[in-house]
Amino acid sequence: MRTPDTMPAAARSTRAATGATGPAGDPADSPARPCVPRTAAPALPAAALALPGVDPEAVARAPPERAQIDVRWLHSQDAQSGLKRIRVDSPFLGLGVPAGERWSFDGSIGRDAVSGASPRWHSAVSGASRMRDERTAGDLRVTRHWDRATLTFGGAASSENDYRSRALSLRGTWSSDDNDRTWSAGVGRADDRIDPVNGIVVGERRRTNDLLLGVTQLLTPVDVVQATLTQAHGEDYCSDPYEALDRRPSERVQTALQLRWNRHLASLGSTLRLGWRLYDDSWQVRSHTLPGEWVQPMAQGWTLTPALRTYTQSAASFFYGPVYDPVLGEPFPPGFGGDFSAIRSPDARLSAFGAGAIGLRVSKAIERSSLLDFRLEFYEQRGAWRIGGAGTEGLAPLRATILQIGLTHLF
């Protein structure tokens, strides 16, 4: 069973191909797909590439000389009101292969096992619906490399028992003559079909067009900055078919600006990675995300990367909080007159709140051809933590634990 906060894997793959993905902890973006930039640049000089901890998607490379395989397992568990809610277990397999001097192929396949209890409205656990579902997803990207440019075409698909998604993407990057600056541009298109098991709707569609523009600039031998602007235009069915009082607008325009700065501290051998993301949409949700990481190489190939992230958002214009009609009670809003078609939603992901996350990634390089990594993150959100305004009152805090183990090997 799908709820609107779970973006189809095909859409996630398309965002990776166009240079945009969504981090955990930005719930308001999810119901109509997040647009969080992670752009690539084709040819920054060796000084930038050598910075420890620089995101490989943020600094482009020449055509790969070796094939790469990536095996990962992700586990997440959230809890609310003292009870465990949704659990996700996701094995993943990725493969990148060079083809001659000018071409490369990248692909991945994954399977998500989702189970647990989802509140029927707000954060109420009484009467929470139990669910279990599996989704399978895959994507493939083909890249043509030139001396200072790349062009990537991608396709992705995912399916589960009540949701199917298909997506295409095209991304290009090109660099200045001195390779100090790289521009990026991408477009994407996703077409989803919704068939909930309760039969509320049959064969509903959701279509989303994505646009990305970005620039990556080497400022000094130890400083790389990046700016990315993304926009997603989704239309048709955006509601939650499993919630009787959830009726959302049939269109959503999402715009996000992300700034990133990586600075290498040669005296410590470390890299500081900072960022800021501003998000705004046509549902009047506005959010700010401030992530920070410290990448510290250690002896014998070990690297430690502690991370912090803070997040705050305003509520959607049609969200109503946990204050109910004095006669009808839960989950009906005050003055409810029996109109189930009115635009409204009790989905807590569209409320006003703040959130924070703390995490640690530990990696170990093995003989220059393999990398083993482990990541653990703790996340919590509360209405009272909203910055810049009042948060929604009456919602129970939400906590989540995220664990990821991965192995990357070059051959």
Secondary structure, 3 states (H helix, E strand, C coil): CCCCCCCCHHHHHHHHHHCECCCCCCHHHHHHCCCCECCCCCCCCHHHHCCCCCCCCCCCCCCCCCCEEEEEEEEEEEEECCEEEEEEEEEEEEEEEEECCCEEEEEEEEEEEEEEEECCCCCCCCCCEEEEEEEEEEEEEEEEECCCEEEEEEEEEEEECCEEEEEEEEEEEEECCCCCEEEEEEEEEEEEEECCCCCCCCCEEEEEEEEEEEEEEEEECCEEEEEEEEEEEEEECCCCCCCCCCECCCEEEEEEEEEEEEEEECCCCEEEEEEEEEEEECCCCEEEEEEEEEEEECHHHEEEEEEEEEEEECCCCCECCCCCECCCECCCCCCCCCCCCCCEECCHHHCCEEEEEEEEEEEEEECCCEEEEEEEEEEEEEHHHCCCCCCCCCCCCEEEEEEEEEEEEEC
